[in-house]
Amino acid sequence: MGTFGSEVRAEYTAIGPAVSLAEKLAQAAAPDSVTLTAAFAQGLPRSALRSCGQLMLQGEQEALRLVALRCASVADLEAASLPEVS
């Protein structure tokens, strides 16, 4: 993350593999939903998730398993008995 460009034109932006993955997840997500990799969602209760396919990334050997939040709001997610983060 940082400012890229020149003195004439500069932009604050982020680049890298994590940003590329986030963009691909956003593209794969249905409207008004939150899509995560199954690996990232391991700490969430299964009742809060639904499977939504796979995403094959260029240069990778295995596809990423994707899940989406079932919850419509933060209140719904909190009600799903999430563990507290300290």
Number of C-alpha atoms within 10 A of each C-alpha: 9 10 10 12 10 8 6 5 7 11 10 9 10 12 9 8 8 10 13 12 13 14 12 14 17 15 11 17 17 12 8 7 13 17 23 22 20 19 11 10 17 10 10 16 13 14 12 19 21 15 16 18 13 15 15 12 12 8 6 8 8 11 12 16 15 22 23 20 20 17 18 11 10 9 9 12 18 13 11 15 12 12 10 6 4 3
